[in-house]
C-alpha cells in the first residue's frame, strides 16, 4: 500500500515538474526568443509594416486605405477624393465605424462567380466610373485601358497595392487636380513602382498609401 502511494506521489511530482519546465520553456523562453529575433532582424515586419509620415504612424504597407470625400447629406456611399490616387475597389465581408480610413474589418473575397449579376453590375459600374473620373482635358481613358485591378477587389478585400497600369491612367487626373505637371506625377509613380519579388514572383505593383504620401509632399513643395 505504501509503495503504491509513494509511486503515485513520485509520478505526480514528475508530472508537475514536467509541466513547470514545459511552461517556462514554451510559454516564456520560446516566445521571448522568437520576439527578440523578430525585433532584432525584422523589426519593421514584426511591428506590422507601419508607414510613418511627419512622425506619426499613418497606416500599414500591408492594408489598403480609402481616399473619399466626407459623406454628404442623404448619401450612403462616399464619393472618391479625386486629388488622390485611388486604390482597388474594397468589396469585402463587413464594415466598421472604428477606422474611418478603411471601413472593411473582415478580410475576404466577394465569393461571386464570374456570371453572377451582382458582380457583373459592380464591375460594369466601376469601369464606367474609372473612365469618367480619369478622363480629363486632353486625355481620354479608353475602355481597353482599364486594368482588371481597377474594377475588382482582391481576394482579401484589403489590397494595399495597385498595378502600374492603374496608377498610370490616374496620372493626368492627379496632375490636373493638384496643379502639377504630368511629368512630375508620372515620375512619382515610376519611383514608387516595385518589380516582381525576387524577379519572378507576383507582378509589379504600386503601394497606394506610400504613393499618396509622396504626392502630398510634392504638392506641398509646389
C-alpha positions as CSV (number, residue, x, y, z in Angstrom):
1,X,0.0,0.0,0.0
2,X,2.8,2.4,1.0
3,X,4.7,1.6,-2.2
4,X,1.7,2.3,-4.3
5,X,1.1,5.7,-2.6
6,X,4.8,6.5,-3.0
7,X,4.8,5.6,-6.6
8,X,1.7,7.8,-7.2
9,X,3.4,10.7,-5.4
10,X,6.5,10.3,-7.5
11,X,4.6,10.2,-10.7
12,X,2.5,13.2,-9.7
13,X,5.7,15.2,-8.8
14,X,7.4,14.2,-12.0
15,X,4.3,15.3,-13.9
16,X,4.3,18.7,-12.1
17,X,8.0,19.2,-12.8
18,X,7.5,18.4,-16.5
19,X,4.5,20.9,-16.6
20,X,6.6,23.6,-14.9
21,X,9.6,23.1,-17.2
22,X,7.5,23.0,-20.4
23,X,5.5,26.0,-19.2
24,X,8.7,28.0,-18.7
25,X,10.3,26.8,-22.0
26,X,7.3,27.0,-24.3
27,X,5.4,29.8,-22.5
28,X,8.2,32.1,-21.6
29,X,11.6,31.4,-23.1
30,X,10.5,30.4,-26.6
31,X,8.2,33.4,-27.1
32,X,10.8,35.7,-25.7
33,X,13.4,34.2,-28.1
34,X,11.2,34.5,-31.1
35,X,10.1,38.0,-30.2
36,X,13.7,39.0,-29.7
37,X,14.9,37.6,-33.0
38,X,11.9,39.2,-34.8
39,X,12.6,42.6,-33.3
40,X,16.3,42.3,-34.0
41,X,16.2,41.0,-37.5
42,X,12.8,42.1,-38.9
43,X,11.5,44.8,-36.6
44,X,9.6,46.6,-39.3
45,X,7.6,43.5,-40.3
46,X,7.2,42.3,-36.7
47,X,5.6,45.6,-35.8
48,X,3.0,45.5,-38.6
49,X,4.9,47.1,-41.5
50,X,3.9,50.5,-40.3
51,X,4.2,53.6,-42.5
52,X,5.2,56.8,-40.9
53,X,4.6,60.4,-42.1
54,X,5.6,63.5,-40.2
55,X,6.5,61.5,-37.2
56,X,3.1,59.7,-37.0
57,X,2.0,56.2,-38.0
58,X,-0.5,56.7,-40.8
59,X,-1.1,53.1,-41.8
60,X,0.4,49.8,-42.8
61,X,2.0,48.9,-46.1
62,X,0.0,45.6,-45.9
63,X,-3.5,47.1,-45.6
64,X,-5.2,49.4,-48.1
65,X,-6.9,52.7,-47.3
66,X,-9.7,54.5,-49.0
67,X,-9.5,58.1,-50.1
68,X,-13.0,59.5,-50.1
69,X,-14.8,62.8,-49.6
70,X,-16.9,63.2,-46.5
71,X,-20.5,61.9,-46.8
72,X,-23.0,64.4,-48.0
73,X,-26.5,64.6,-46.6
74,X,-28.5,61.7,-47.9
75,X,-25.5,59.8,-49.3
76,X,-24.9,56.2,-48.4
77,X,-21.7,55.8,-50.3
78,X,-19.0,58.5,-50.3
79,X,-17.5,59.8,-53.5
80,X,-13.8,59.3,-54.1
81,X,-11.5,62.2,-53.4
82,X,-10.0,62.5,-56.9
83,X,-7.0,64.6,-55.9
84,X,-5.5,61.3,-54.5
85,X,-4.6,58.1,-56.2
86,X,-7.4,55.6,-55.7
87,X,-6.9,52.0,-54.6
88,X,-8.7,48.9,-55.8
89,X,-12.4,48.5,-55.0
90,X,-12.8,47.3,-51.5
91,X,-15.7,44.9,-51.6
92,X,-15.4,42.6,-48.7
93,X,-17.3,40.8,-45.9
94,X,-18.1,43.5,-43.4
95,X,-17.8,47.1,-42.2
96,X,-16.9,49.0,-39.1
97,X,-17.0,52.6,-37.8
98,X,-13.7,52.3,-35.8
99,X,-11.3,53.0,-38.6
100,X,-12.6,55.8,-40.9
101,X,-9.7,55.3,-43.2
102,X,-10.7,51.8,-44.2
103,X,-14.1,50.6,-43.3
104,X,-13.6,46.9,-44.0
105,X,-12.8,45.0,-40.9
106,X,-13.2,41.4,-42.1
107,X,-10.8,40.1,-44.8
108,X,-12.3,38.1,-47.5
109,X,-13.4,37.9,-51.1
110,X,-16.9,38.6,-52.6
111,X,-17.3,34.9,-53.4
112,X,-19.3,35.8,-56.5
113,X,-19.0,33.6,-59.6
114,X,-17.9,35.1,-62.9
115,X,-21.5,35.1,-64.2
116,X,-23.1,36.5,-61.0
117,X,-25.3,39.5,-61.8
118,X,-24.2,41.5,-58.8
119,X,-20.5,41.0,-59.7
120,X,-21.2,42.0,-63.3
121,X,-23.0,45.1,-62.2
122,X,-20.2,46.1,-59.8
123,X,-17.5,45.7,-62.5
124,X,-19.5,47.5,-65.1
125,X,-20.3,50.4,-62.8
126,X,-16.7,50.5,-61.6
127,X,-15.3,50.6,-65.2
128,X,-17.6,53.5,-66.2
129,X,-16.5,55.4,-63.1
130,X,-12.8,54.8,-63.8
131,X,-13.2,56.0,-67.3
132,X,-15.2,59.1,-66.3
133,X,-13.1,60.1,-63.3
134,X,-9.8,59.8,-65.2
135,X,-10.7,61.3,-68.5
136,X,-9.6,65.0,-68.2
137,X,-8.8,67.8,-70.7
138,X,-6.6,66.4,-73.4
139,X,-6.6,62.9,-72.1
140,X,-9.3,60.2,-72.5
141,X,-9.3,56.8,-70.9
142,X,-10.4,54.1,-73.3
143,X,-12.3,51.0,-72.1
144,X,-9.3,48.8,-73.2
145,X,-7.0,50.9,-70.9
146,X,-8.8,49.9,-67.7
147,X,-6.9,47.1,-66.0
148,X,-8.7,44.3,-64.0
149,X,-7.5,45.6,-60.6
150,X,-9.2,48.9,-61.2
151,X,-12.6,47.3,-61.2
152,X,-12.3,44.2,-59.0
153,X,-11.4,43.8,-55.3
154,X,-8.6,41.4,-54.3
155,X,-9.1,38.0,-52.6
156,X,-8.6,39.7,-49.2
157,X,-10.5,42.9,-50.0
158,X,-7.7,44.7,-48.3
159,X,-5.1,45.0,-51.1
160,X,-2.7,48.0,-50.5
161,X,-1.3,47.9,-54.0
162,X,-2.5,48.6,-57.5
163,X,-0.9,47.8,-60.8
164,X,1.4,50.3,-62.6
165,X,-1.2,50.3,-65.3
166,X,-3.9,51.5,-63.0
167,X,-1.6,54.1,-61.5
168,X,-0.7,55.3,-65.0
169,X,-4.3,56.1,-66.1
170,X,-4.7,58.2,-62.9
171,X,-1.7,60.4,-63.6
172,X,-3.4,63.0,-65.8
173,X,-6.3,63.4,-63.3
174,X,-3.9,63.7,-60.3
175,X,-1.8,66.3,-62.2
176,X,-4.9,68.4,-63.1
177,X,-6.4,68.2,-59.6
178,X,-3.2,69.2,-57.8
179,X,-1.8,71.8,-60.3
180,X,1.2,69.6,-61.2
181,X,2.7,68.6,-64.5
182,X,2.0,65.2,-65.9
183,X,5.8,64.6,-65.9
184,X,6.0,65.3,-62.2
185,X,3.3,62.8,-61.3
186,X,4.5,60.1,-63.7
187,X,7.9,60.4,-62.2
188,X,6.4,59.9,-58.8
189,X,4.6,56.7,-60.0
190,X,7.7,55.3,-61.6
191,X,9.7,55.9,-58.4
192,X,7.1,54.0,-56.3
193,X,6.7,51.1,-58.7
194,X,8.1,47.8,-57.2
195,X,9.0,45.0,-59.5
196,X,8.3,41.3,-59.1
197,X,9.5,39.8,-55.8
198,X,12.9,38.0,-56.5
199,X,12.4,39.0,-60.1
200,X,9.8,36.3,-60.9
201,X,7.2,36.1,-58.1
202,X,3.9,38.0,-58.5
203,X,3.5,41.2,-60.6
204,X,4.8,44.7,-60.5
205,X,2.9,46.9,-58.0
206,X,2.5,50.4,-56.6
207,X,1.7,50.9,-52.9
208,X,-1.1,53.5,-52.9
209,X,-0.5,54.8,-49.3
210,X,3.2,55.3,-49.9
211,X,2.5,57.0,-53.3
212,X,-0.1,59.4,-51.8
213,X,2.3,60.3,-49.0
214,X,4.9,61.2,-51.7
215,X,2.2,63.1,-53.6
216,X,1.3,65.1,-50.6
217,X,5.0,66.1,-50.2
218,X,5.3,67.0,-53.8
219,X,2.2,69.2,-53.6
220,X,3.5,70.9,-50.5
221,X,6.7,71.8,-52.4
222,X,4.9,73.1,-55.5
